[in-house]
Amino acid sequence: MSGDDPVGVWPLQPQPRVHRRFDPPDGPYGAGHRGVDLAGHAGQQVRTALPGRVAFVGRIAGRGVVTVSHGDTRTTYEPVAGAVAVGQEVAAGAVIGSLELVGSHCFPQACLHWGWLRGETYLDPLRLVGGGPVRLLPLWRDRPAPAGVPGAPGVSWPRLVGLLGAGGSDGAGQARG
């Protein structure tokens, strides 16, 4: 998660299963998935991920859409039967409508297509809830490394480095260390 990302809430409660992840297009007309699909059920309450002002409520290509502006970004939710009005201020987690089955990306199941944009650039909305791309961090972070490797009891870091590093065996298949 980027240090610049606001902290948001999941638009479906309880925390939903991610049916399809973000797959940004290479260009403005390229193939991709410009948001995430969250598994839900028809009639389920949809909440705004961040505080903001409702910018759009209506139907586009037969789908109910709600867009909430958050300053330089905006979030989109579809297919949603809107329960808010354009210009209305909403708090993070406020109900903005209910999930519809018609227009679902996961038909015959209902799912919420949730998008996040800055200008015309699509962003991964899972970053708002700590579910963006996995970034591996050192096991110890800001603490000293443990004496053993998880899953390999009794193997110390120096021994592991010796086993995996160049010259880690004596040539006859016997590890040094």
N, C-alpha and C positions, 0 to 999 in steps of 0.2 A: 504494500500500500504506500503510495506516495505521501510524503510529509505535508503536501499541499492539499490533499483530499479532505473534504469535510467528512465528519462521521455521521452516517445516516442510520435509518432503521429499515428493516425488511418491509416491503410493501404488502406482503401476505403474512398473516400470523396463524399458527406458529410458524417458525422458520421453515420455508418450503424446500422441497427438493429442486435442484437446478436440473431442468429437463434438457436444455441446450444452452451452451456457454456462448460468450461473446467471440466473434470471429470477424474482426474488422476488414472491410474491403480494401483493396489496394488503391482504388481511386474512387471518385464520386459515383461512378456508375458500375463499379466492379461487384462481383459476387461476394457474398459474406453474410454474416448475421450481425446486424447492427444493434444488438442488445442481448438480453438473456431471456429465456423462457422459464418461468417458475411454475411448477405444478400446483394446481389449485382445484377448486370446484365451483361450478356455476352458482352465482349468488354470493360468493365469499366477499367480504369487505376488502377493498383495496385502499391502502394508506399511502400518503406521500412519504417519500424517503427522507426529504429535507424540508425545512421550513421555506416558504416562498409565497408567490402570488400566482393564482390560477391564470394561465395565459390562453388556454383553449379548452373548450368542452364541446364535443360534437361527433359527427360521423365522418370518416374518411374511408372511401372504398367499401362502405357497408359496415365498417367496424367502429365501435364506440371508442373514442380517444380522449384522454385527459392529459394536458401538458401543464407542468408547473415550472415557473421561472424562478431561478435561485441566483439572481445577479448575472454573472457571466456564463452560467450554465443553466440547463433545463432538463427535467426528467419527463419521460413520456410513459404512458400506461395504456395498454390496449389488450383485448377488447374489454372496455369498461363502460357501464352505464353510469354516466357522471351524476354526482349528487352535490356538486359545487357549482358556483357561478364564476364566469370570467371576471377577474379583478379581485376576487375574494382572497384574503390573506389566510394561509393555512400553516399550522405548526407541524413539525416533523411528527409523523405517526397519525396525523388527522385522516379520518375516512374521507375519501374523495369520490367514492362510487362503489359499484359491485361488479364482480367478474362475470362476463358474459361467455356463453358457449359459442355463439355465432361469431365467426372470425378468429377462433382460437388457432394458434399455430400448431397445437397438439391434438386437434380434432381427431377422434371423437371425445377426447378428454379436454377439460378446460385447463388453460394455462395463461398466465399473465406474461405478455411481452413487455419487458421493462427496458427502456433506453435512457441514455444519459449523453448529452451533447454539450460541447463548448463551441459556439458558433455553428459551423457546418461539420465539425469534427466529432465523430462518434467516440465515446469513451466507454470503458467497461464499468457498468453500474455496480458490479460486485465489489469494486474498490470502495464503494461507500459503506459497505458492511463487512469489510475485512475478508472478503472472499475472492479477491482478484487472483492474478497469477501467483503461483507458488514461487517464493524466493527462498533458497536454502541459506540458512545462517549457520555460523559455527555452533557446534553443539554446546560450547561453554559460554557463548556470548561474552559477557564481561566478567566472568568468573574463571578461575584456572580450570584447565581440562581435568576431567576425572582420571583416576588411576587406571581404570579398565575401559574397554570399548563395550558399549551396550550390545548385548547379544553374543559377546565373546568373553565370558568371565575369565579373569586372571590374565588377560593379554594386556600388557601395558602399552602406552602410546609408543615409547621408544622401541619396544619389541615389534609392534605392528609396523612401524616405519622400517625397521630392519628386514621384516619379512616381505614387505611390499616394495621397498626401495631397490635401486640398482645394486647388484652384488648381494642380494638378500639370501642367497643360498651358497653352499660350498662347491657347487658344480656337480655334486653327486645326488642332488635332490634333497639334501639335508639343510634345513634352515639354520642360520647362525642366530645367536642371541641368547 
